[in-house]
Amino acid sequence: MLDLVKKRLNAVPGVGPTAYDALHAVKKGLKDALAPQGLFEDLGLKYVGPIDGHDRTAVEQALEQAKRFGGPVIVHTMTRKGFGYDPAERHEADQFHAPGPFDVQTGAEKPKGRIWTDHFADHIVEIGARRPDVVAITAAMMHPVGLDKFESRFPERTFDVGIAEQHATTSAAGLAMGGLHPVVAVYATFLNRAFDQVLMDVALHRCGVTFVLDRSGVTGDDGASHNGMWDMSILQVVPGLRLAAPRDVTRMRELLDEAVEVADAPTVVRFPKGPPPEDVAAVGRAGGCDVLVRDGRREVLVVSVGAMAQVAVGVAERLAAQGIGVTVVDPRWVKPVDPALVELAAEHELVVTIEDNGVVGGVGAVLLQTLAQAGVRTPVRLHGIPQEFLDHAKRGVILERIGLSAQAIALEVVHEVTGKAADAAADDRTLLDVDGTR
């Protein structure tokens, strides 16, 4: 109908176009008076709304109306989180955004163990208590990233910018320029949205901002979009940025303490989803790296990144059982590359890197490049996440499928070191598990 009126009026000689413009102005004025939409109209977008998002009939009518416009349309619906389930509506933290098991009748959540996020939540409060310049920022994820305790203790130092990681990052740069030390806590995969701001607003201006990346690496049953498998590749190109990957809770606390002390560059601390492992104690130190295992001759150097320490130690146990000398190191700070890693690599016959990140451009790839530039010819074998969107499954299942298990990596290393064929069955030699089983 609107197109018909426009066509016929504009076809009237002389007064037609003027009459159409007048009618269009009247219509626009009435629409703005009843439902202000100037921003969208000025951008050339049609606007329908606001609509009650819980009213199915109203939503369907709005969508049908939008279909008839024949151009870009914004359908604005308004919903209430937790709508229709009373326990969720009354859940003050996040309206059951991501609950664990709970009683359906009462909404009471069943007891569950502490996860990495809980330990971060406690420690950032401790840091805030002794550092009045530390402020916290998140992007609509206050409870999921563990900043709710900090907010409760320091409400005037906590900022939730909504679903806008770019704004969170630029805000952090501004606060850092004002003499504060912002801690930006987001899921690892969502930092992708703010790469430009990390590079040009924070790093370029040498702002002391700490990014805490929860759900790094394989998250599994959160789905393909939530796997935090990109950050250690993407952030490698940011000049001056320092990136830490703690292997356990003790190291997470240590590295977070170190990160907030850096006032002239961005720092990143990443950790995975779920319960943390038992602490893995160091048996020595090499530069800034922790030595986790030192067994026999210097044949294989295993570089363990962050939460893959348990896997790396498991690899070492299997290699040692085969009479292969092995050293396992945890760099702690994986960017920049510790010079001690270059020296250790030169002293060994094979380097194996294990990381919970995309294998392309990750920690192992950068170490390989660094060794090449230093003239170190020790072979390097990279173990990480293949560059694909991972299927929905539990973290352990996915790690097993993509070969990031101690058994799979150790078998490959044994074949590399001994020069055996890759087919263990044809070789009539099966790698014994640590407990002696096949």
Secondary structure, 3 states (H helix, E strand, C coil): CHHHHHHHHHHCCCCHHHHHHHHHHHHHHHHHHHCCCHHHHHCCCEEEEEEECCCHHHHHHHHHHHHCCCCCEEEEEECCCCCCCHHHHCCCCCCCCCCCCECCCCCCECCCCCCHHHHHHHHHHHHHHHCCCEEEEECCCCCCCCCHHHHHHCHHHEEECCCCHHHHHHHHHHHHHCCCEEEEEEEHHHHHHHHHHHHHHHHCCCCCCEEEEECEECCCCCCHHHCECCHHHHHHHCCCCEEECCCCHHHHHHHHHHHCCCCCCCEEEECCCCCCCCCCCCCEEECCEEEEEEECCCCEEEEECHHHHHHHHHHHHHHHHCCCCEEEEECCEEECCCHHHHHHHHHCCEEEEEEEEECCCCHHHHHHHHHHHCCCCCCEEEEEECCCCCCCCCHHHHHHHCCCCHHHHHHHHHHHHHCCCCCCCCCCCCCCCCCCCC
